[in-house]
Amino acid sequence: MTQAPPQVENAVIRLVLVEDYKLVRIGLRSVLNEDPRIEVVGEAETGEQGIELVKQLKPDLVILDLGLPGIDGIEVTKLIKEMDEEIKIVILTSHEVEDEVLAALSAGANAYCLKEITSNRLIEVVKSVYEGAAWLDPAIAGMALEMFSSSGIKSKAGAAGARSDLQLTERENQVLTLLVEGKSNSEIADALSVSVHTAKAHVCSILQKLSVHDRVQAAVKAVKENLV
């Protein structure tokens, strides 16, 4: 799998909105365009329109609802990733049904946000996902991790085996495995016979290398991309 070229620091993020409610689109566009690094370059109210816009505009990122008329958001995610797997997809929805969360993540979504998210946090999510992070709403993160762990479903990127480009050390791989099992820093320290300070340092290094912001996101990414 070829890697995306490094993102240019402070580059403008070209974004497409796919949402069937006009008032929601207006609100999202207004909020997102307030940030100088984000430019909403197109809007669509159906899945079919969203696919066409992505073909025409080739955005960096798509914010996508699941409950769209016609092609639903999960299918749109699959089709966009088939066109260009480097386009980032942020699901923004009111849906938190287990099957839909799992299907969206399996289809290649880079983030899953519930519509209760604050404006500032959504902007943070857009920027961090653009830069390579994964993000899950805290309300569904634990559920998603449990589902991925029990289902054995992996992303296309992980299907061929663990990625070597992350350059995790042997010790960090051990820590990541324990992290996926839900171990705390003190439990990791006990398991590996190291200090809690050392365990915490390894966890911080792992978060940085995986481009995630917390332990749950690291665990989900590790399971999804077959890193453990």
C-alpha positions, 0 to 999 in steps of 0.5 A: 500500500502506498503512503500518502505524501506528508501533509503540509503544515497549516495547509487548508483542508478542503472539505465536502459536507454530505448531509440531507438536512439543509439547516444542519448543513448551513450550521456546519458550513458556518462553524467550519468556515470560521477556522482559517484552515478549513474550507467547505468546497461543496455540499450534497444532500444525498449519497449519490450527490456526495459521490459525484462531488467527491469525484469532481472536487477531490477534497481532502476530507468528507463529513458524512451522515449515515442516514442519507436518502438513496445510498446510505453513509456506509455505502458512500464511505466504501465507494469513496475509499474505493475511489481514493483511500487517502480521502479522510471520512468523518462520520457525523451522525445521531446513530449509535447502533452497534451494527452501524458503528461497526459497519462504518469503521469497517468500511474505512471511516476515519472518525465517528462523531455523534451530533452532540459534539461541540463545534470546537471539538468537531474542528479539532477532529477535522484537523487531527483526522486530516493529519492522520489520526483516528477519532471515536466519540467517547460515547461509542469508543468502548463499544467499538473496541469490544466489537472489533476485538470480538468480531475479528474484522480488520480493515483493508490496510490491516488485512495483509499484516501489521504495518512496519512503517509505524516503527514500534519497538518490540517493547512498544508492541508488548505495551500496545498488546496490553493496552488493547487488553484494557490494562492500566499503566500500573498493570502494564508496569507489573506485567513487564516488570518496569516502573509506572513512569516507564510504562507511561512513557511507552504509552505516550510514544505509542499514541504519538506514533499511531497519531491518536489522542488517547488510549481507547483510540490507540486500542481501536486503531491497533485492532482495526489495522491488525497491529496486535 
